[in-house]
Amino acid sequence: MQEKKTKFLRVLADVVKNHRELSNKSINQAAHEIDLSKSIWSVIEQGNRDPQLTTLWKISEVLNIPLSQIISEMEKELKSDYFSE
């Protein structure tokens, strides 16, 4: 089970980092816009933190994408084999 969580958080981290870079925002700038510490944003992007849903919602807002898009991209990356394990 821990392996699945680690994979899940790594995929989430990649999606968040990719969209932050596409939005041309630094970690510091994006975190500041949603009143989140730079260190917390950083550990989310490293896949070392399981953020609350409200934090993900704020992240999606600062990146100007719907939360559902983050989830959809994660599902595509994880593929169906992740969910059938």
CORGI-V163709 format. One line per field, one symbol per residue. phi: phi as a letter, one per 30 degrees, with the letter a starting at -180 (. if undefined). psi: psi as a letter, one per 30 degrees, with the letter a starting at -180 (. if undefined). burial: + if it has 9 or more other C-alpha atoms within 8 Angstrom, else -. A space follows every 50 residues. Layout:
phi->???
psi->???
burial->???
This chain:
phi->.ddddddedddeeddddedddddhcdeedddddchcdeddedddddicbc ddedddddddddchbdeddeddddddddiddddcd
psi->eeeeeeeeeeeeeeeeeeeeefghkleeeeeefghkkeeeeefeffggkj lleeeeeeeeefghlkefeeeeeeeeeflffeff.
burial->-----+-++++++++++-+++---+-++-+++-+-+++-++++++++++- -----++++++++-+-+--+--+++--+-------
